[in-house]
């Protein structure tokens, strides 16, 4: 089995026409020869990601999903800009080559970036890595260190100070995700009323030092060096990136972090090997982040609960497209169950919280 991330056959209804893509790329990227082969990366539930293979070069194309999309989401130009400017201070961003604004070409805007060949971890650690618990712990800490490094980037020096408004960020996120959730409601969706009221009541002030917020930092969005799998060589999926509170970003990441002691229904939701022997627990994750960043965190429950609600909002937006027949991707049929489970997880955190 190949350890590096592999593309597969394109899903039905999400095809790209190589006869349209090829001349456009050759007009904008010097030196391309031959005809491209196009396949699709199977992961991800938001923007669609394709592999464009020429005889001597490989590229990755990103485009928005089909169907109804949340306002301001899937901004290809914004993601293209982030990749090229953030790279000045954070060298894990793939190089972006071209942003196409002509929607008539493939039905939407898109951009093309370099392919960073490496290992992307999914639900479990590949047995070929043969990591022991000590190596897994070191990898976990490298993963957290990279997040801390991102949060310490001088975004003004990268020319990205206008990417977001850090003042009032926490309040806007709580209110904004509440509104987005309501717009994506389906008849079978939970209300989240108790959790939303608690988040508004317990809302802290913005952290005094703002940072780049990735908003989707998890193991399947980082690329490991195939020669040295302990080393992170790339970070992907910058579509949700903004300027804001780094602890809110930590909460986003923790929402995906399912540890070994979590119950079986929660384990079914896991999409990264955060349960593996040697991986830190959520509490250890927070403590290590605090140590490395120098940020004191005394209201972990709020940020974790926010992350769970925000994740439910994303899940519900995707399920909304499936519910209304805007996508045929069968993976999304079970997203309503994930939403309900996330609400129960949040209520359990609130019930035990000292806030």
N, C-alpha and C positions, 0 to 999 in steps of 0.2 A: 504493500500500500504506500502511495506517495504521501509524504508528510506535508509537502507544500500544498497550499490551497488550490483546489482544482475546480475548473468550470465544467458545466454539463450542458446537455441539450436545453435549448430555450423553451420556456414554458409556453403553452398554447395561449395565443392572444397577446404575447409580449415580444413578438418577433421584431427584428430590425432588418431593413433592406440594405444588403451590402452594396448594391449598385448605386444607392444614394449616399451612403456613408463614405465609400471609397474615394470618389472624386473630391468630396469636401475635405477630407483629411489630407489628401495629396496636395490640395491647393493651399493648405495652411501649415502643414508640417513638412519641411524640406527632406528630401532623400528617400521618401517612401517608394518602394517598388513592389510589384507583384499584386496579387489579389488577396484580400483579407478573408480569414475565416472568423465567424462570430459565434460565440457561445455565451452562456450566462452563468454567473455565480449564484448558487442556489440559496445562500444565506440572505438574511435581511428581510424586513417586512415593510420597508418604506420606499426609498428611492431604489430603482432597478439598476443593477450593475452588470455590465457585459465585458467579456474579454475580446479584444480585437487583435487577431494574430496575423501579422505580415510575415513573410519568410525570414526577415532579419530583425524585426522589432515587434514588441507587444505593447498594447495600450489597454487602459480600462476606460470605458464609457459609462457615465452616470446620467440618468434621466429620471424625471418624476414618475410616480406610479400612474396608472390609468384610473379613471373615475374621479369622483369628487375629492378635492383636496382642501385641507384647512387653509384659510387665508394666511398669506405670508409664508406658508411652509413650502419646502422644495424649491427654494430660490437658487437656481444653478449658478447665476452670476455671483451671488454672495459667497457660495461655497468655493467657487473658483478663485475669488479674490483672497479668501482666508488661506487657502493652500499656498498661494504664491507669496503672500506677505508675512504670514506667521512663521514661515520657514526660516526667516532671518533670526528669530530667537528660539525656535523650537524645531530642530532639524529632523523631526520624525514625519513631517508632512510630505507626501508624494508631490513631485513636480507636476503642475497642471499646464497643459500645452495650449488648449484652445477652448473657448466658450462660444457655442453657437446660439444666437438669439433668434434665428429664423425657424419658427415653429412649423413652417410648412414642410421642412425637410423630413422630419420623422414624427411630427405631431406634437412636439414639445421642444423647449430648450434642452440643451445637454452640454456637458463638457467632457473633455478627454484628458486623462492624466497618465503618468507613467505607471507601469505595473511594477510593484515592489514584490519580488518573489520571496516568499517565506512561509512560515508555519502560522496558521490561524487556529487557535484552540476552539473547539466546540464543546459539547456536553461533557466529554471525558478526556483525560490526558491520553494521547496515543501510546499504546504499550511500547512502541518502538523507541520512545524517548527514554524509557526505563528510569524515570526519575524516582529517587527515594524521597522520604519525607523532608530531609534537609534541603535537597535541591528544589523541591516544590515550594518550601518556605522561602528560599532565596528568590525564586521566580516571582512569588507573590509580592515580596517586598520590592523587587524591581518594578513591578506593575504599579505599586503605590508610589514609589519614588518618581516614576514618570509623570504621574498625575500631579504630584507636588511640584515637579519641575515646570509643568504647564502652568500651574497656578502662580508661579513666580516669574513668568515671562513679563518683560517690560512691553506691554502691548502698545504703548504710545510710540516707542522706538520702532515697532513693526508697522506703524502707520494704521493701527486698527482701533484708535481711541474712539472713533465714531461708530463702532460696531454695535454698541448697546449703551443703555443708560444705567449706571450702577446705583444711582440714588433711587430709593423706593423699589429696588429689585425684588425683595422678598414679598412685599405686598402685591406687586404686580403679578408675580408668579402664582400666588395663592388665588387671587381673583381671576387671573387669565385662564388658569387650568380649570377653574370652576365653570367659567363661561364656555370653554371649549368642550368640556364634558357634557354640558347641557345640550349643546348643539349636536353632539354625536349620539344622543340617547336613542335607544331602540326600546321597544316595549318590554324586552326581557332583561334589561340592564338594571343593576342595583342603583340606589339613590345616592349613597355616600353622604347622606345629610349629617350624620353624627360626626364623621371624620372631618368634613368640611367646616363644621361649626367649631370643632376643637382646634383645627389649624388656624382659624381666624383669631380665636381667643388666645392661643399660646404663641402667636407670631412674634419672633424676636426682631430687634433692629438689624439693619444690614450690617454685615461685618465691615469694620472701618477700612479695610484694604480690599479693593476690588481686584478681580482677576479675569483672565480668559476662562470662560465656562464652556467645556466641551459639550455637556448635556447628554452624552451617550457613551461615556467611557466605561468599557467592559472588555473582557478578554477577547471576545470575537471581533473587536474593533482594533486590536493591536496585532502587529506582525512580528514574529520571532525569527531571528537569524537561523537559517537552516544548518549553518555550520556550527553555531553556538546558540542553541535554543534558549539559553538563559538570558540572552540579550534581546531587547526590544529594538527593532529597526524601523518601525513605521506605526503610525496611528491613523486610522481611517474614520470616515463618516463624520464630516464637519458641518453637516447641514443645519444643525441646531445650535451651533456655537454663537456665543454672545459675550458681553462683558457683564459681570455681576458678582454675586456672593460665592466665594469658593466653597463654603460649607453647604450651600444648596447643591452644588455640583457633586460634592461628596455624598449627599443624600441620594442623588440620582443613581450613582454607582452602587451604593449599598442596597438599593431596591432590587437590583439584579443578583445580589450576593447571597446565594442560598448555601448555608453551611451544612456540615454533615449531620448535625443534631436536629435539623428541621424535620417535621413530620412528612410522611410519605406523600400526601397530596401536594405539598409545597415542592418536594423533590421532582415531581412530574413537570414542574414549570422551569426547572433549571436548564440553562442554555450555555453554561460555562463550567469548568471543573473546579468550582469554588469549594466543593465538598471533599476534594482529594486530601489524603493524609499529608499534613504539612501546611495546607492552606490556613490562613488566619481566620478566626471567627470574625463576625461583624464588630464585636467589641474590641478585639485585638487590632482589627483593621483601623478603626477610629483612633485607638491609642497610638498606633504606629504613625498614622498620618499626622496626628497632633505633635508627636515628637519630632518628626522630620520637617514639618512646616513651621513649627513654633507657634501654632495657633491653639489656644485653649478652647476645648469643646465641652461645655457643661450642659448642653441641651440636645444631646444626640437623638433622643426620641422624636423631637420635632422634625429634624432634617430627614430622618429615616421614614417617618410617616408621610412627609411631603413627597419623598421619592416614590413611595408606594402609590400615592394618589396620582401623581404625575404619570407613572407607568400605566396605571389603569386608564388614564385619559388617552394615552397613545394607543393602548390596546383597543379601547372602545372606538376611537377614530378609524382604526383599521377594520374592526368588526363591522362598523357602520357601512363601509364600502362593500363588504361581503354580504351583509344582510340585504342590501338594496341591489344586489346583482351587478355591482360596478367592477368587481373582480371575481374571477372563477378559481382563485387559488384556494384549494381545499384546506390548507394549513390554518386559514383564518376562521374556520367554522367553530373551533373550540375556544376562540378568544373570549367569548362571553363567559365561559367557565373560569378562565384566568382572571377576568375582571372581578367576578364574585369572590374568588379566593383572595385576591389582593385586598378587597374590602375587609374580609374576615381577619386577615393578617394585621391590618391597620387597627382594627378594633381591639385586637389582643394587645398590641403595643400600647394603645391609649389606656387600656384597663390596668396595665402594670406600671404605667409611667408615674414618676414622681413630680412631673411638671404641674 
